[in-house]
Amino acid sequence: MATLKKYDLTGKEVGEVHIDDALLEVRAHPQSVKDYIVAIRNNARQWSASTKTRAEINRTGRKPHPQKGGGRSRQGDLAAPQYKGGGIVFGPKPKFDMHVRINKKERRAAVRSLIAEKIMGNCVHVLRQEAMSEPKTKSVAAFFANTEIGTKRTLVVGENFHSQEGIDHRNFAKSLRNIQKKEYLPIPQMNGYELARCHDLVVLESALNEFLSIFGVNHE
């Protein structure tokens, strides 16, 4: 049975959360996980990069030097790509409708597999956190300094800000903004790229049921 350590905001260990090993027996093919992450990155691109060809460069059309008599190679005009400020050969042009469709079952399988790997690697932790009346970066930074997480890249996940139930963690999320390699994401916005990118995953206790529902169960 896998065990997640539970901490309070001071970094003191206050308990454990046990997860059935059967829930962690989810596997996704490595190629499927890679395709999913690549699709996320491609869909995040604007595809708006645009360069000019030699036909679009606004430069004089006269020859740089006479064709013959100088001992130099023949040149057509200064818009040629070999000249500074000339056109770009095979450069990027704006693209449209480049969205890559992600299969829902493959996405869920990849997310479950990535989370299971982190749980088995003791990289998932639970934080018992009450609502903050104001952002407190110093207090949150002390939590990371006093735990085994330290300076590793960490993703903190909690409830959706737009939810009317549970604790509002907006001020907690704001407290992470000035701490390097630390990010906050509501669980519905969690994706495979962010999971693969971080080393540790911190789950707020108030959102633990929502987090475990990814595996199709509720924690009691």
Secondary structure, 3 states (H helix, E strand, C coil): CEEEEEECCCCCEEEEEEECHHHHCCCCCHHHHHHHHHHHHHHCCCCCCCCCCCCCCCCCCCCCCCCCCCCCCCCCCCCCCCCCCCCCCCCCCCCCCCCCCCCHHHHHHHHHHHHHHHHHCCCEEEECCCCCCCCCHHHHHHHHHHCCCCCCCEEEEECCCCCCCCCCCHHHHHHCCCCCCEEEEEHHHCCHHHHHHCCEEEEEHHHHHHHHHHHCCCCC
